[in-house]
Amino acid sequence: MTSAERSDVVEMRVAPRDVDRHGRMFIASYISEAETALSNFWRTRPLVDDEPAYIATKASCSLHRALRHDDLARFSVRVSKIGGKSIGFKIMVETGQELAAEVEILWLAVRGEQYEPVPLPEDTRDWLYKYLD
């Protein structure tokens, strides 16, 4: 299966709008692109009845090597934590064979207008285990 066919991998080229005046990709752009990769991955989950909403409660980025305009980057989604009510994701950002950054995103399962935390559905948990690091 090529990376274009895998739901857990997204490739992109760094756009001019995503770099600072020194030609380095903004940290916020790493997180934004990681969220795009995560959204693509999440669309392949099994559908469950009465699925909760998921809200991001944390996002961070560790930069190892700055990407520059027109660099080809590969965003690979992995599950780093499966809690009772939350999911931790780690998105590895690579260019060539080099690790450029690691983005961590934590989601919380919630319901209602007050966003009350709720347990993850069992079918969702089972699916997530396939991607657990």
Secondary structure, DSSP 8 states (H G I E B T S, - for coil): --TTT-TTEEEEE--GGGB-TTSBB-HHHHHHHHHHHHHHHHTTS---TT--EEEEEEEEEEESS--BTT-EEEEEEEEEEE-SSEEEEEEEEEETTEEEEEEEEEEEEEETTTTEE----HHHHHHHHTTB-
